Amino acid sequence: MTINIEKTNDMTIAHLAGRLDTPASTEVAPTFEQLNDAANGIVVLDCTELVYISSSGLRLFLALRKASAAKGGKVIVRNISNSIRQVFMMTGFLNLFEIE
């Protein structure tokens, strides 16, 4: 699992690649903490190369959303695959996030 963060003037974009399973969630938690620091603006989670997400990964997404809501920011989830869209649908995450 890799996350590459790109900052522009008005947003922070995190490019997620690989499997966001339980071990990977533990590994990338510090990176998500960096995203929480930027949660007062727009944070985009680009999931073009994300192939799997577990409940631990969903928890990271949810924590980022909560931090963003508390700071008046916004989280956008972009380019999810059909399989990840189904996970989002089953868990109610489609209603929690702006999906592009």
C-alpha positions as CSV (number, residue, x, y, z in Angstrom):
1,M,0.0,0.0,0.0
2,T,1.4,3.4,-1.0
3,I,0.0,6.9,-0.5
4,N,1.5,9.8,-2.4
5,I,0.4,13.2,-1.2
6,E,0.3,16.2,-3.6
7,K,-0.5,19.7,-2.3
8,T,-1.9,22.4,-4.5
9,N,-3.1,25.9,-3.6
10,D,-6.6,24.9,-2.6
11,M,-6.5,21.2,-2.0
12,T,-4.5,18.2,-0.8
13,I,-4.7,15.1,-3.0
14,A,-3.7,11.6,-1.7
15,H,-3.1,9.0,-4.4
16,L,-3.8,5.6,-2.8
17,A,-2.5,2.4,-4.5
18,G,-2.7,-1.2,-3.5
19,R,-4.6,-3.0,-0.8
20,L,-5.8,-1.0,2.2
21,D,-6.2,-4.0,4.5
22,T,-5.7,-4.2,8.2
23,P,-1.8,-4.4,8.2
24,A,-1.6,-1.7,5.6
25,S,-4.0,0.5,7.6
26,T,-1.7,0.3,10.6
27,E,1.3,1.2,8.3
28,V,-0.4,4.2,6.6
29,A,-2.1,5.6,9.7
30,P,0.6,8.2,10.2
31,T,0.1,9.4,6.6
32,F,-3.7,9.8,7.3
33,E,-2.7,11.9,10.4
34,Q,-0.9,14.2,8.0
35,L,-4.2,14.4,5.9
36,N,-6.1,15.2,9.1
37,D,-3.8,18.2,9.5
38,A,-5.0,19.4,6.1
39,A,-8.6,18.7,6.9
40,N,-9.6,22.4,7.2
41,G,-9.4,22.5,3.4
42,I,-10.3,20.1,0.6
43,V,-8.8,16.7,0.8
44,V,-9.2,14.4,-2.2
45,L,-8.6,10.7,-1.8
46,D,-7.8,9.4,-5.3
47,C,-8.6,5.7,-5.4
48,T,-7.7,5.1,-9.0
49,E,-5.1,2.4,-8.0
50,L,-6.8,1.2,-4.8
51,V,-7.8,-2.4,-5.3
52,Y,-9.2,-3.3,-1.9
53,I,-10.4,-1.7,1.3
54,S,-11.1,-3.4,4.6
55,S,-13.0,-2.2,7.6
56,S,-9.7,-0.9,9.0
57,G,-9.2,1.2,5.9
58,L,-12.8,2.4,6.0
59,R,-12.1,3.6,9.6
60,L,-9.2,5.7,8.4
61,F,-11.5,7.3,5.8
62,L,-14.2,7.9,8.4
63,A,-11.7,9.5,10.9
64,L,-10.5,11.8,8.1
65,R,-14.1,12.8,7.3
66,K,-14.8,13.5,11.0
67,A,-11.7,15.7,11.3
68,S,-12.6,17.5,8.1
69,A,-16.2,18.2,9.3
70,A,-14.9,19.5,12.6
71,K,-12.5,21.9,10.9
72,G,-15.0,23.0,8.2
73,G,-13.2,21.1,5.4
74,K,-14.3,18.6,2.8
75,V,-13.3,15.1,1.8
76,I,-13.8,14.0,-1.8
77,V,-13.3,10.3,-2.8
78,R,-12.4,10.1,-6.4
79,N,-12.1,7.2,-9.0
80,I,-13.3,4.2,-6.9
81,S,-13.6,0.9,-8.7
82,N,-16.9,-1.0,-8.9
83,S,-15.8,-3.4,-6.1
84,I,-14.9,-0.6,-3.7
85,R,-18.1,1.2,-4.7
86,Q,-20.0,-1.9,-3.6
87,V,-18.2,-1.9,-0.2
88,F,-19.1,1.8,0.1
89,M,-22.7,1.0,-0.8
90,M,-23.0,-1.9,1.7
91,T,-21.5,0.2,4.5
92,G,-23.4,3.4,3.9
93,F,-20.2,5.3,3.0
94,L,-21.7,6.4,-0.4
95,N,-23.9,8.7,1.7
96,L,-21.1,10.0,3.8
97,F,-18.7,11.1,1.2
98,E,-18.7,13.1,-2.0
99,I,-17.9,10.6,-4.7
100,E,-16.4,11.7,-8.0
